[in-house]
Amino acid sequence: MSRDVAIGLEFKHDIDFVDILDRLARAGWELLREEDAIWYMTDYDWKHLPLDGLAEAKRDMRTSYEAGAAVGITTRLPDGETFANVLFHEARTSVSLIPLLDYRTIAHMPEFVDLGWYLERFLASCRDLPIVRTEASDQR
């Protein structure tokens, strides 16, 4: 059985993916998937590099982003245990947080993903940007 969990932010104007990544990093998010690897996406093609390859990953992402393609990167949230993909869409006015399989759930209702927990952490880094829409979904 498939499950899709997503948090989406839409902005009044175009955003730059590096600005959002920098904001997340300042808030304690780590741009990694494993202790020794970065996983990133260009035009829906996932790639991985060693940790010292972040500059290369951002250059590759920039090339795709400027060509109008979607880009993304896997992040570890500040709790040190939770991972999510951050996807920047072709439209440039939206970004999605896609929690990975070990979802953080509501303590007394573990069958439900704690969307508020994810949304709070994602919004904290972007709250001063002109957000015109937020969306959170858990489709089972």
N, C-alpha and C positions, 0 to 999 in steps of 0.2 A: 504494500500500500504506500503510495506516494504522499508526501506532505510538503507544502510550499508555505514558507514563512517569510514575510518581507515587511520592511519598514521603508516608506518612500517619502522623500521631501521634494517639493517643487518650489522653484524660486521665481521671483518676478522677472529676473533677467538671467542671461547666461552666467554660468559659474565656471571657474577653472578648477580642474581636478586637483592640481597641486595645492591650491589654496585650501581645499577641504582636507587633503591628506596632511598638510602641515598643521592645521587646526587639530585634527585627531591626534597627531603625534605629540603636540604640546599638552594635550589632555591625558597623555599616558598610554594611548593606543600604540601597539607595535605593528609595524608593517612586515609581518612574517607569518608563515604557516607552520613551520617547524622551527626548532631551535637553531637550525643551520640553513634555512632556506626561505626564500621569498617566492611566493606564487603570485603571478599577475596575469592579466588578460588583455589581449588586443584583438578587437574585432571577433570576440567570442572564441578565441583560441587561447587556452591556458598554457602558460609557460612557467618554468621555475629556474631560479638562479641561486647561487650561494648568497649569504647575507651581505657580503661586500659588493653585491651587484645591484644595490638599490638605485644608484645613479643611472646605470645602464637600463634598468627596468623603467625608470621614469622617462628616459629619452625615448625608448621604444613606445611607451604609452603616449608620449607627446606626439610622436610622428603619426600614430593611428588616430589620436584625438583630433589633431589638426586636419586630418583627411576625412573627418566626419564619422569615424567609427566609435563604437562603444569601447570603454576600457574599464579595468577593475583591478583590485588587489585584495588579497586575503589579509585580514588584520586579527590581532589578538587584543581583546578589550582589556581595559585596566585591571580587571579582576584577576588576570593572569591565567584564566581557565577557559574562557569563552572565545570562540573564533567566529568570524563572519566575513563574508565577501562584501566589499564596497564597490558598487557598480555605477559608472558614470555613463549615462545614456547618450545616444546620438543627438538628441535634441538640445543638449547642453544646459537645460534649465532644470534637470532633475538628477537625483542620485538615490540609489537604493542600498539598504543594508540587508543582506541576506544571511541570517544566522545559519551556522553550519550544524550538522546533525545532533550534537550533544546540546540540545536546546536548554536554555534556562527556563524552568517551569514555575508556575505558581505553587508555593509550598503546600498549601492545603488542597490543591486541585492539580495534581501533577499531569493530568491529561491535557492541560492547557499551557501553551507557551506564555511566558510573562512578557507580553508585548510592551507593556508600560516600562519595564526595566530596560529593554533595548532602546525604546524611544527616548527615554530620559537621557541615556548616555549619548545617543546620537545627536539629539537636539542641543545638548549642553555646549557642544563645540560650534554649532551653527546658529545659535539663537539670535545673534545680532545681524544675520543676513536677512534679506527680504523674502522670507518664506511665505508662500501664498497657499500652500496645501501640505498637509501631512496625512499619511495613510499607513495603516498597520493591518496586516492580514495574516491569518493562520488558516489555510485551506487543507482540509483532510479528506 
